[in-house]
Amino acid sequence: MRAKLIGYLFLAASGNNAFMLDALISVPQILDVEFSQPAPLVSYHYRVALPENYEKKKKWPVVLFLHGSGERGTDLNTVGVHGPLKEIANGRKIPAIVVTPQCPPDKWWDAPSLVGLMDHVEKTYRVDPKQELLTGLSMGGYGTWALFAAQPDRFAAIAPICAGGDVATIPYRDQFPIWAVHGTADGAVPFANGEAMVLMAKARGADIRFDVIQDGGHDTWTQTYARDDFWTWLLSKRRR
């Protein structure tokens, strides 16, 4: 393992050489991490925000945020343009480990690779496995639905924003908490696509809140992530 300071703290890790971050001071820490493992092949750069007093608590909730297509690439600074990292930069205190991977250029979120990433996160940080929370916007919202379908028993709640998906893959989960958001005038992902996912999830037992933004365009995430009640709701969820 190697580490160097480059404005943010940069760490390199591998599946065979995981690290536990324990001796950190009691202020929020932003870490840039390059993670890879050979089998199954998983490779992600990600940015992680550790909460205040991280080292003073044994277990923390973890929020996995999946960005949209515009943030794909190799510059990790772009993953903070929207979503939880933007909220943290604006002063919001999120009492959770916030993990934001970057999707490679011209790729799509891949559920098996994200499973590998989450396994790594569980081993590396002080994660409460009963409070793994998942959210994403646009392409990341599609990834949210897909990862939930791949591991329906892993997450305590999901929040897909302005996203569709494959309705046939939605698992049967009685009273599973979902907060979905979509604008009726979304020109990138038709409202009908998101509504179809919500209706199927509800039919399969989910406890679902669906915020329909009348005449709202594609960006319904800014107002959602800026809501105090959204974070209260998300961080209150715990897997039974």
N, C-alpha and C positions, 0 to 999 in steps of 0.2 A: 504494500500500500504506500502511496505517496501523497503528500499534501503540500499545498503552497498557498500563500495569501495573494489574491489578485483583486483587491477591492472587496469582493465577497470572499468567503473562504471556499476554496476549491478542493475537493477530495476525490480521489480515484478509488474505486472498490471493484471487487470481482466476486463472483459466486463462491470462489474458493478462499477468499480473503476478506470476509466481512468485518466491519468495525462497529463497535458500540460507542456512541457518543455520550459520555457520562460527565466528564469534568468540565462542563460549560458554565460560564458565569450567568447570573440570573437576569439577563436581558434577552430580548428576542434575537435569535441568531438566524442569518440567512446563509445557507450553504449551497454551493454548486457542486454537484456530484456526477461523475462519469461512471456508470455501472455497466458491467457486461459479464456474461457467463457463457460458457461454451455449449452446455447441454442441459436443457434445451436452449438454443441460441436466443439470447435476449441482450439487447444493447440499447440503453437510453442514457441521455444526459438529462438530469433533472435538477430543479431548484427546490430546496426544502426550507421551510420556515419553522423553526422550533420556538415554542412559546416561552414566555417569561417563566423563570424558575423551573425550567425543564428538568434540571438535575435533582430537584427536591421532591419530585413525585414519581412513583414507580411506573405508572401506566398513564398514557394519554390517548384521547381519541385521535384518529388520523383522518384527514380529509384528502382524498385524491381528486385533483382537478384536472380535467382534460380540456385543452384549449381547442379553438377552431382552426380551420384550414389556413388562415392568414398568418398564424404564428409558427407554422412548420419551418424547419430550417436548422441552422447550426448556431444561431445567436440566442443564447439563453435569456438575454435581456427581454426578448419579445414575449416570453411566457408570462411576464408580469404586466403586460399591457391591459389585460382584462382579468376579471375574476378575483379570487381571494388575495393574490399577491398585490394587486392594485389596492384592494381594501386595506391591507396591512400597511402599504406605503402611505396611505391616506390617514393612518392613525388608528385603524380598528385593531383592537386586541382580540385575537382569536385563540381561545384556550385549547389549542389542538396542534398536532403536527400537520403541517400543510405541505403536501407533495405535489409538485407540478412538473411532470415530465415533458420533454419536447419531442413531438413526432418528427421523424426525419423528412427531408424534402421529398415532395411528390409521393408520400406514403399516406396510409390510412391507419387509424388506431386499430391495433391487432389485439384481440382479447387474450389469446394465449401468452403473448409477450407481456401484456399488462398483468396477467396472473403471476408471471415470473418476477416482475417488478414488485408487486405487492408482497410476495413471499420474501423478497430481499428486504423490503421496508420493515416487515414484521421482525426479521432477525436482527436488523441494524439499529432500530430505534425503540424507544420505550412505548410500544404500541399496546393499547388495550384491544385485543382481538374481537371483543364484543362491540366495539365502537369504531368500526371501519365504515367511513361515509364516502359517498361517490357523487360527484357532480361534474357537469361539463356543458359547453355551449356549442351550438351548431354541429360541426364535425365531432366535437367532443361530446355533444349530447347523444349523437349516434353511438359513439364509443361507450357512453354511459349505459345505454340500453343493452348494447352487445355484451359488455362485461357483466352486467347484472344477469343476463341470460346464461352466460358461461359459468358463473358462480353465484347462483341465487341465494345460497345459504351463507355467503361470506359477509355481506354488507348489512348494516343496520338501517340504512335509508339511502335513497338516491334522489337526485334532483337534475333531470335533463331539461335543458333550456333550448328553445327553438330548434327542435330536433325531431326526426322521424326514426324509422328503423324497420325491422322485419317483425310484423305483428305475430307471426307464427312462432317466434322464438321466446315470447314473453312467458316466463314461468308462472306456475300456479303458486302463489304465496299469500296465504290468508292474512289479512290486516297488515301487509307489508307497507311501510310508509314511503310515499312518493310525492314530491312536489314538482310538478311540471309547469312550464310557462311557454306561451306561444302568442305571437301577434297575429291578428286576423289578416293583416296586409303584408305579411312576410313575403318578400319577393325572392328569397333565396331558398327557403324550405317552406313549401306550402303549408298553410295552417292545417289542412286536411290530413297531412302526414302525421303531424304531432297529435292531432285529435284521435286518429285511429289507434295510435299506441296507447293513449290514455284510456280509451274505451275498452280496449282488450285487457289492459292491466286491471281495470276495475272489474271486468267480467271474470277475471281469474283471481279475484279476492283481495286485490291491493286496497289499502286505505289511501286514497289518492286525492290530492288537492291539485286542481287545474286552474291556473291563473290565465284567463283569456284576456289579452290586451287588445281592446277594440281599436281598430285602425292602426295598431302597432306594427312597426316594420320588423326587420330582422333582429336589430339590437334590442332585445328585451332583457338582456343579461345585466346591463349596467344598473338599471333600477332594481333588479332582483337582488344582486349581490350587495347593493347599498342598503338593503332593508335590515334593520335590527331584528325584526321578527323572523326573518329567514334564518339567520344564524342561531337564534334561540331555538327555533324548531329543529334545525339540523343537528345541533350539538346536544339536544335532549334525547336523541334516539339511541337506543341500545338494543343489540340483538338479544332475543330471548333464548 
